[in-house]
Amino acid sequence: MSPLHTHLGFFLLLLFSLHNPSCSAAVNDTLAAGQVLAVGEKLVSRNGKFALGFYKPALPEGIASKYGNITSPGWYLAIWFNKIPVCTTVWVANRERPITDLEIKLTQLKFSQNGSSLAIIINRATESTVWSRQIANRTAQAKTSMNTRAILLDSGNLVIESIPDVYLWQSFDEPTDLALPGAKFGWNKVTGLHRTGISKKNLIDPGLGPYSVQLNERGIILWRRDPYMEYWTWSSVQLTNMLIPLLNSLLEMNAQTKGFLTPNYTNNNEEEYFMYHSSDESSSSFVSIDMSGQLKLSIWSQANQSWQEVYAQPPDPCTPFATCGPFSVCNGNSDLFCDCMESFSQKSPQDWELKDRTAGCFRNTPLDCPSNRSSTDMFHTITRVALPANPEKIEDATTQSKCAESCLSNCSCNAYAYKDSTCFVWHSELLNVKLHDSIESLSEDTLYLRLAAKDMPATTKNKQKPVVVAVTAASIAGFGLLMLMLFFLIWRNKFKCCGVTLHHNQGSSGIIAFRYTDLSHATKNFSEKLGSGGFGSVFKGVLRDSTTIAVKRLDGSHQGEKQFRAETLGWRHLWEGILVGF
């Protein structure tokens, strides 16, 4: 047989063995000191639930791609669910250094003879190291023990031990983008160890993505790595008093999680961590920070043969900073929540298909920047949006027309806004533009996007009169709705219907209308404030049946009841059953 056919057969064998988790020859869960794990071999936990080996990411079968059979450019040492047909990794060793196709046939996972290191090496002769972990601070007994070994536990945790249940190193201390039941997610106050989750780059690249999560001295923090921007936090006090009780209530309310998932929070002198347990060993679940920047709880559905996302935090997919990339708009009410701005196109459509939108969008037509005449560029109006990050204030532009002129006079200016008699312009990429979605994005600002004249939508050219008419009509309609709403509130108070529903306290949707006095009692007169946001403050409460709830109370008069209800209904949209009442 020719060398070409030999190599082709070898790679076909690798692909067959590594991309079919249910197909396995080796059932051993242990790698002893001095042993190696070659490509095509794998460790399997005793319960058969998890496997460790080398794999090359690919799109799951059944997911069509208009770009053909897209595969990852590299190979990785990983742990994955062994009995689930959709290849799902739970830990990856060499995220920052993939192994090439030319290197993979010479690659091994080697556990040193003295049990002091675990490493991925290429070429036995040179032993070029791709990834390694040195076992530091070993006890005298561990150094002389002949029983030092690496074991893949039933929990999916890869550990190195020489004394039973005393771990010298464990993969649970170095999470990738997710945590399994039984894994501690937090920090050690004595050693300074911080466990940080980092999202994947895309569906076929487990490399370091744009978002991170950590539980540290300040609590749980979610942030974008570049540019650095924190966008969601829960303090330790909130974790103790609110998040864990609320999670317990939510998990009990959902049929997919009721009775077998239990969250737990520990904070003592030595460590602080979050953990959750599963009472059903046959079930599969994980909590991950996904590529959009949300924390998600996913559970495997045997009936659907797919992962079901049953909980997300923050609930609005537009909350993570710049989740759609530059020159894009995020709409939390849309399934495909990211879209390019008017007359912009996706910079890399293939990356978008793989859920990597960091490159965002680019202009279809360059701006007109002449040196000897005025620019012919025009402005496209985007209403009811949260303005982009990092604006520059122009003090001299005291009117909207002067603000527009200031932007047009500078070729690097991409957009402007005139808000509260102040001019703002943007000279760099437009990041974090979010449409009003009644979930968490409630801004009513207007952004004027600079476009080449040929790219302006036909309906927006010469539209000054229609704008005036539309605004006037909208104002009249808004005033009428406000009067109708006030009339309804007066009528409701007159007939004392504020605390009861018109249909025996509960509608067909299952949402209860509480009396104000009942909510005041449940929250101890609104004494335990958990936070603020979206025109209201959130308080902890406990109902008479001991159900822990979060009560959001409208603050002041700057938001109408219509908006307030729209926001709370947004919670119900994200998790059916999370909204108990109003």
Residue pairs with C-beta under 8 A, 6 or more apart in sequence:
10 105
11 101
13 40
14 39
14 40
14 104
15 56
16 23
17 23
17 24
17 25
17 40
18 39
18 40
18 53
18 54
18 55
18 56
19 55
19 56
19 58
19 87
21 51
21 80
21 81
21 82
21 83
21 84
21 85
21 87
22 82
22 83
22 85
24 42
24 44
24 51
24 82
25 41
26 41
26 42
26 43
26 44
27 44
27 48
28 43
28 44
29 43
29 44
29 45
29 46
29 151
29 152
29 153
30 43
30 149
30 150
30 151
30 152
31 37
31 43
31 109
31 111
31 149
31 150
31 151
32 111
32 148
32 149
33 111
33 112
33 113
33 114
33 115
33 146
33 148
33 149
34 111
34 112
34 113
35 110
35 111
36 108
36 109
36 110
36 111
37 43
37 52
37 53
37 108
37 109
37 110
38 108
39 53
39 54
39 75
39 104
39 105
39 107
39 108
40 53
40 54
41 53
42 51
42 52
42 53
43 51
43 52
43 53
43 150
43 152
44 50
44 51
44 52
44 82
44 152
45 51
45 82
45 152
45 153
45 154
45 155
45 156
46 154
47 154
47 281
48 82
48 83
49 81
49 82
49 83
49 154
49 156
49 284
50 79
50 80
50 81
50 82
50 90
50 152
50 154
50 155
50 156
51 79
51 80
51 82
51 152
52 77
52 78
52 79
52 152
52 158
53 77
53 78
54 75
54 76
54 77
54 78
54 99
54 104
54 107
54 109
55 75
55 76
55 78
55 80
55 87
55 89
56 71
56 72
56 74
56 75
56 76
56 104
57 71
57 72
57 76
57 87
57 89
57 203
57 204
57 205
57 206
58 69
58 70
58 71
58 72
58 87
58 204
59 65
59 69
59 70
59 71
59 203
59 204
60 86
60 87
65 353
66 353
67 350
67 353
70 204
70 350
70 354
71 204
72 98
72 204
72 205
73 98
73 100
73 205
74 98
74 99
74 100
75 98
75 99
75 100
75 101
75 103
75 104
75 107
76 89
76 92
76 93
76 94
76 95
76 98
76 99
76 206
77 92
77 93
77 94
77 109
77 120
77 131
78 89
78 90
78 91
78 92
78 93
78 206
79 89
79 90
79 91
79 152
79 156
79 158
79 171
80 87
80 88
80 89
80 90
81 87
81 88
81 90
81 284
81 300
84 284
84 300
85 305
86 305
86 306
86 307
88 307
89 176
89 206
90 156
90 176
90 178
90 180
90 286
91 156
91 158
91 171
91 174
91 175
91 176
92 176
92 206
93 120
93 131
94 120
94 130
94 131
95 176
95 206
95 207
95 208
96 207
96 208
97 130
97 131
98 207
99 107
99 120
99 122
99 130
103 122
106 122
106 123
106 124
107 120
107 121
107 122
107 130
108 120
108 121
108 124
109 118
109 119
109 120
110 118
110 119
110 120
110 121
110 127
111 117
111 118
111 149
111 150
112 118
112 119
114 143
114 148
115 135
115 142
115 145
115 148
115 149
115 160
115 162
116 134
116 135
116 138
117 132
117 133
117 134
117 135
118 132
118 133
118 135
118 150
118 160
118 169
119 129
119 130
119 131
119 132
119 133
120 129
120 130
120 131
120 132
121 127
121 128
121 129
121 130
122 128
122 129
122 130
133 160
133 169
135 160
135 168
135 169
138 162
138 168
139 163
141 162
141 163
142 148
142 162
142 163
142 168
145 162
145 163
147 162
148 160
148 161
148 162
148 168
149 160
149 161
149 162
150 158
150 159
150 160
151 158
151 159
151 160
151 161
152 158
153 159
155 172
155 180
155 181
155 182
155 183
156 180
157 170
157 171
157 172
157 180
157 182
157 183
158 170
158 171
159 167
159 168
159 169
159 170
159 171
160 167
160 168
160 169
160 170
161 167
161 168
162 168
172 180
172 182
172 183
172 184
172 195
173 193
173 195
174 195
175 183
175 185
175 195
175 196
175 197
176 197
176 198
176 200
176 206
177 197
177 198
177 199
177 200
177 206
177 209
177 288
177 289
177 290
178 197
178 286
178 287
178 288
178 289
179 185
179 197
179 276
179 286
179 287
179 288
180 285
180 286
181 261
181 276
181 277
181 278
181 285
182 275
182 277
183 275
184 195
184 271
184 273
184 274
184 275
185 195
185 197
185 215
185 273
185 274
185 275
185 287
186 195
186 215
186 216
186 266
186 271
186 272
186 273
186 274
187 193
187 194
187 195
187 214
187 215
187 216
187 217
187 271
187 272
187 273
188 270
188 271
189 269
189 270
189 271
189 272
190 270
190 271
194 214
194 216
195 214
195 215
195 273
196 212
196 213
196 214
197 212
197 213
197 214
197 288
197 289
198 208
198 209
198 211
198 212
198 225
198 289
199 209
199 210
199 211
199 212
199 288
199 289
199 290
199 291
199 293
200 206
200 207
200 209
200 291
201 207
201 208
201 209
201 291
201 356
202 209
202 291
202 351
202 354
202 355
202 356
203 291
203 354
203 355
204 354
205 354
205 356
208 225
209 291
209 356
210 224
210 225
210 226
210 291
210 293
210 322
210 358
211 222
211 223
211 224
211 225
211 289
211 291
211 292
211 293
211 320
212 222
212 223
212 224
212 225
212 289
213 220
213 221
213 222
213 223
213 289
213 295
214 220
214 221
215 221
215 272
215 273
215 274
218 233
218 235
218 236
219 233
219 234
219 235
219 236
219 238
219 239
220 232
220 233
220 234
220 239
220 243
220 274
221 230
221 232
221 233
222 230
222 231
222 232
222 233
222 289
222 293
222 295
222 314
222 320
223 229
223 230
223 231
223 321
224 231
224 293
224 320
224 321
224 322
227 322
229 321
229 322
229 389
231 293
231 314
231 319
231 320
231 321
232 313
232 314
232 319
232 320
234 242
234 243
236 267
236 272
238 530
238 531
239 265
239 267
239 274
240 265
240 267
241 528
241 530
241 540
242 530
242 540
242 550
243 265
244 263
244 264
244 265
245 540
245 548
246 548
246 549
246 550
247 263
248 262
248 263
248 548
249 547
249 548
249 549
250 311
250 575
250 578
251 257
251 258
251 261
251 262
251 263
252 258
252 259
253 577
253 578
254 310
254 311
254 575
254 577
256 299
256 301
256 308
256 310
257 297
257 299
257 310
257 311
259 279
260 278
260 279
260 280
260 283
261 276
261 277
261 278
261 279
261 285
261 297
262 276
262 277
262 278
262 279
263 274
263 275
263 276
264 274
264 275
264 276
264 277
265 273
265 274
265 275
266 272
266 273
266 275
276 287
278 285
283 299
283 300
284 299
284 300
285 297
285 298
285 299
285 300
286 297
286 298
287 295
287 296
287 297
287 298
288 295
288 296
288 298
289 295
289 296
290 296
291 355
291 356
292 317
292 320
292 323
292 355
293 319
293 320
293 321
293 323
294 312
294 313
294 314
294 317
294 319
294 320
295 312
295 313
296 309
296 311
296 312
296 313
297 309
297 310
297 311
297 312
298 307
298 308
298 309
298 310
299 307
299 308
299 310
300 306
300 307
300 308
301 307
301 308
310 575
311 575
312 574
312 575
314 320
314 440
315 439
315 440
315 570
315 571
315 574
315 575
316 332
316 437
316 439
316 440
316 441
316 570
316 574
317 323
317 330
317 332
317 337
318 324
318 330
318 331
318 332
318 337
318 434
318 435
318 437
318 439
318 440
318 441
319 440
319 441
321 389
321 431
321 432
322 389
322 431
322 432
323 330
323 338
323 357
324 330
324 337
324 338
324 339
324 357
324 360
325 338
325 347
325 357
325 358
325 359
325 360
325 361
325 431
326 359
326 360
326 361
326 429
326 430
326 431
327 340
327 341
327 344
327 360
327 361
327 362
327 363
327 414
327 429
327 430
328 338
328 339
328 340
328 341
328 344
328 357
328 360
328 361
328 433
329 338
329 339
329 340
329 341
329 382
329 385
329 433
329 434
329 435
330 337
330 338
330 432
330 433
330 434
330 435
330 441
331 337
331 339
331 434
331 435
331 437
332 434
332 435
332 437
332 439
332 440
332 441
332 570
333 437
333 438
333 439
333 570
333 573
338 352
338 357
340 346
340 360
340 361
341 361
341 382
341 430
341 433
341 449
342 380
342 382
342 449
342 451
342 455
342 457
343 363
343 364
343 365
343 380
343 451
343 452
343 455
343 456
343 457
344 361
344 362
344 363
344 364
345 361
345 362
345 364
346 352
346 360
346 361
347 359
347 360
347 361
347 362
348 356
348 359
351 357
351 358
351 359
360 429
363 451
363 452
363 455
364 452
364 455
365 451
365 452
365 454
365 455
366 452
367 375
367 377
367 411
367 450
367 451
367 452
368 375
368 376
368 377
368 452
368 453
369 375
369 411
374 408
375 408
375 409
375 411
376 452
376 453
377 408
377 450
377 451
377 452
377 453
378 450
378 451
378 453
378 456
378 461
379 404
379 407
379 415
379 416
379 448
379 449
379 450
379 451
380 448
380 449
380 450
380 451
380 456
380 457
380 460
381 446
381 447
381 448
381 449
381 460
381 467
382 433
382 446
382 447
382 448
382 449
383 446
384 435
384 436
384 443
384 444
384 445
384 446
385 433
385 434
385 435
385 436
385 443
385 445
385 446
385 447
386 432
386 433
386 434
386 441
386 443
386 445
387 417
387 419
387 424
387 433
387 443
387 445
387 447
388 415
388 426
388 430
388 431
388 432
388 433
388 447
389 431
389 432
390 426
390 428
390 431
391 417
391 424
391 425
391 426
392 424
392 425
392 426
392 427
393 422
393 423
393 424
394 403
394 406
394 423
394 424
394 425
395 423
396 402
396 406
397 403
397 405
397 406
397 418
397 423
398 421
398 423
399 418
400 418
400 423
402 423
403 416
403 417
403 418
403 423
403 424
403 425
404 416
404 448
406 413
406 416
406 423
406 425
407 413
407 415
407 416
407 425
407 448
407 450
408 450
410 425
410 427
412 427
412 428
413 425
413 426
413 427
413 450
414 426
414 427
414 428
414 429
414 430
414 449
414 450
415 425
415 426
415 430
415 447
415 448
415 449
415 450
416 423
416 424
416 425
416 426
416 448
416 450
417 423
417 424
417 445
417 446
417 447
417 448
418 424
418 448
419 445
419 446
430 449
433 447
434 441
434 443
435 441
436 442
436 443
436 444
437 570
438 563
438 566
438 567
438 569
438 570
439 567
439 570
439 571
439 573
439 574
440 533
440 534
440 567
440 570
442 534
442 535
442 559
442 563
442 567
481 562
482 560
485 560
485 561
485 562
489 561
492 498
498 515
498 516
499 513
499 514
499 515
499 516
499 517
499 518
500 513
500 515
501 507
501 512
501 513
505 512
505 513
506 512
507 513
510 577
511 572
511 579
511 580
511 581
511 582
512 580
512 581
512 582
513 581
513 582
514 581
514 582
519 541
519 551
520 526
522 541
522 542
522 543
522 544
522 549
522 551
523 539
523 540
523 541
523 551
524 541
526 537
526 539
526 551
526 553
527 539
528 539
528 540
528 541
529 537
529 538
529 539
530 538
530 539
530 540
530 550
531 537
531 538
532 538
532 555
534 552
534 567
535 554
535 555
535 556
535 558
535 559
535 563
535 564
535 567
536 552
536 553
536 554
536 555
536 559
536 564
536 567
537 552
537 553
537 555
538 550
538 551
538 552
538 553
539 550
539 551
539 552
539 553
540 548
540 549
540 550
540 551
541 548
541 549
541 550
541 551
542 548
542 549
543 549
543 580
547 580
549 580
552 567
552 568
554 561
554 564
565 582
568 579
568 582
569 579
571 578
571 579
572 578
572 579
